[in-house]
């Protein structure tokens, strides 16, 4: 398709980074001091080597597998004959109240993202909400803003997300409820702003004729031939009114709940040990000295410590249950699964592409593990003698582009943070906000890149629209940070 400019954007960022490795010496923090070494340039062969190594790294392979299995799941769901009933039924129910569905979508995905921080697992909901939104007649940009955009904004306004707030607690040894009211305030501001922004900018995709037809041509051509049909990703209109959608809904809800509960670190964030205790009780049970349940369950972590690996397992189980309960022929189920996977292969490839820079910054290091980031960060931080929100913010922007995973970004700035300030609540809010803002627009933002490829929206089109909301979100961040400083 024509939407190739995200590759150009990623290529430009990678190109700039390669050039900087030739110009900027590597360094490492010791408090606020930076020990610089020699440059550690990325060579010609490195440019070919690192993308291959990224594609062979297990964590990225698992992330790509999640994307592929989500495609396979929806491919099988399409074969049930009831998925179309659900989508068309909701579209019919919200006919004339289309904007209400947009609001519901943004709130559901935004709140779940804010509470859990599980941005990639939450993508399992995107094809469903997008199918309804596109069926209602909205264009793909509106669908992406309402789904992937809501997930990213929820991440910006994280409240109890382990991948954000949990690591802030871990690094700074404060409590999860420290500054919770400020985090809730930020989330409320950014999510309401997104709702208003989407509702005001939402566009109905009008079907346009591909050409002006003459009277004779009009008689010969059908409506489907003269109009551009809206292509809905991972959606196939296959109506079977004899089947009930109840089983499908129950399976999908249970899969989602098990995913969110299993992947949310209850013990570290909220000091809830229920699931760990249940796990220990079950696995330690013995029958005449034989660990019965431990062997039946196999080598699996307790809920709360699940990863994308267990998420993949849940998707596979859901696929098998749907196939069985809806009595789908094996050949049909296989066909649906393969079709869904095929559709998501390009999206999965972009998982690797978006993570290349992240892999390089963690792999291309000096003898002492130094990188160019401490040297760059020190350039901003040394502009003032004391902790300064503005200079620290600029350092965090660069860190967020290089480290698309929040814990890595915070860890890279941990030494100067501990030396410059003890106001960890403020620093936590600042790093969370900056990283969230950058992920809304950086071509290294994995979920953003996945969304752009999935919806076939160009990076230029996204940038053209999201920058206006980005300014609004930035103002919201400034308001909250200012209040925290004054209080």
Rosetta blueprint (number, residue, H / E / L):
1 X L
2 X L
3 X L
4 X L
5 X H
6 X H
7 X H
8 X H
9 X H
10 X H
11 X H
12 X H
13 X H
14 X H
15 X H
16 X H
17 X H
18 X H
19 X H
20 X H
21 X H
22 X H
23 X H
24 X L
25 X L
26 X L
27 X E
28 X E
29 X E
30 X E
31 X L
32 X L
33 X E
34 X E
35 X E
36 X E
37 X L
38 X L
39 X L
40 X L
41 X L
42 X L
43 X L
44 X H
45 X H
46 X H
47 X H
48 X H
49 X H
50 X H
51 X H
52 X H
53 X H
54 X H
55 X H
56 X L
57 X L
58 X H
59 X H
60 X H
61 X H
62 X H
63 X H
64 X H
65 X H
66 X H
67 X H
68 X H
69 X H
70 X H
71 X H
72 X H
73 X H
74 X H
75 X H
76 X H
77 X H
78 X H
79 X H
80 X L
81 X L
82 X L
83 X H
84 X H
85 X H
86 X H
87 X H
88 X H
89 X H
90 X H
91 X H
92 X H
93 X H
94 X L
95 X L
96 X L
97 X L
98 X H
99 X H
100 X H
101 X H
102 X H
103 X H
104 X H
105 X H
106 X H
107 X H
108 X H
109 X H
110 X H
111 X H
112 X H
113 X H
114 X H
115 X H
116 X H
117 X L
118 X L
119 X L
120 X L
121 X H
122 X H
123 X H
124 X H
125 X H
126 X H
127 X H
128 X H
129 X H
130 X H
131 X H
132 X H
133 X H
134 X H
135 X H
136 X L
137 X L
138 X E
139 X L
140 X H
141 X H
142 X H
143 X H
144 X H
145 X H
146 X H
147 X L
148 X H
149 X H
150 X H
151 X H
152 X H
153 X H
154 X H
155 X H
156 X H
157 X L
158 X L
159 X L
160 X L
161 X L
162 X H
163 X H
164 X H
165 X H
166 X H
167 X H
168 X H
169 X H
170 X H
171 X H
172 X H
173 X L
174 X L
175 X L
176 X L
177 X L
178 X L
179 X L
180 X H
181 X H
182 X H
183 X H
184 X H
185 X H
186 X H
187 X H
188 X H
189 X H
190 X H
191 X H
192 X H
193 X H
194 X H
195 X H
196 X H
197 X H
198 X H
199 X H
200 X H
201 X H
202 X L
203 X L
204 X E
205 X L
206 X L
207 X L
208 X L
209 X E
210 X L
211 X L
212 X L
213 X L
214 X L
215 X H
216 X H
217 X H
218 X H
219 X H
220 X H
221 X L
222 X L
223 X H
224 X H
225 X H
226 X H
227 X E
228 X L
229 X L
230 X L
231 X L
232 X L
233 X L
234 X L
235 X L
236 X L
237 X L
238 X L
239 X L
240 X L
241 X L
242 X L
243 X L
244 X L
245 X L
246 X H
247 X H
248 X H
249 X H
250 X H
251 X H
252 X H
253 X H
254 X H
255 X H
256 X H
257 X H
258 X H
259 X H
260 X H
261 X H
262 X H
263 X H
264 X L
265 X L
266 X H
267 X H
268 X H
269 X H
270 X H
271 X L
272 X L
273 X L
274 X H
275 X H
276 X H
277 X H
278 X H
279 X H
280 X H
281 X H
282 X H
283 X H
284 X H
285 X L
286 X L
287 X E
288 X L
289 X L
290 X E
291 X L
292 X H
293 X H
294 X H
295 X H
296 X H
297 X H
298 X L
299 X L
300 X L
301 X L
302 X L
303 X L
304 X L
305 X L
306 X L
307 X L
308 X H
309 X H
310 X H
311 X H
312 X H
313 X H
314 X H
315 X H
316 X H
317 X H
318 X H
319 X H
320 X H
321 X H
322 X H
323 X H
324 X H
325 X H
326 X L
327 X L
328 X L
329 X L
330 X H
331 X H
332 X H
333 X H
334 X H
335 X H
336 X H
337 X H
338 X H
339 X H
340 X H
341 X H
342 X H
343 X H
344 X H
345 X H
346 X H
347 X H
348 X H
349 X H
350 X H
351 X H
352 X H
353 X H
354 X H
355 X L
356 X H
357 X H
358 X H
359 X H
360 X H
361 X H
362 X H
363 X H
364 X L
365 X L
366 X L
367 X L
368 X L
369 X L
370 X L
371 X E
372 X L
373 X H
374 X H
375 X H
376 X H
377 X H
378 X H
379 X H
380 X H
381 X H
382 X L
383 X L
384 X L
385 X L
386 X L
387 X L
388 X L
389 X H
390 X H
391 X H
392 X H
393 X H
394 X H
395 X H
396 X H
397 X H
398 X H
399 X H
400 X H
401 X H
402 X H
403 X L
404 X L
405 X L
406 X H
407 X H
408 X H
409 X H
410 X H
411 X H
412 X H
413 X L
414 X H
415 X H
416 X H
417 X H
418 X H
419 X H
420 X H
421 X L
422 X L
423 X L
424 X H
425 X H
426 X H
427 X H
428 X H
429 X H
430 X H
431 X H
432 X H
433 X H
434 X H
435 X H
436 X H
437 X H
438 X H
439 X H
440 X L
441 X L
442 X L
443 X L
444 X L
445 X L
446 X H
447 X H
448 X H
449 X H
450 X H
451 X H
452 X H
453 X H
454 X H
455 X H
456 X L
457 X L
458 X L
459 X H
460 X H
461 X H
462 X H
463 X H
464 X H
465 X H
466 X H
467 X H
468 X H
469 X H
470 X H
471 X H
472 X H
473 X H
474 X H
475 X H
476 X H
477 X H
478 X H
479 X H
480 X H
481 X H
482 X H
483 X H
484 X H
485 X H
486 X H
487 X L
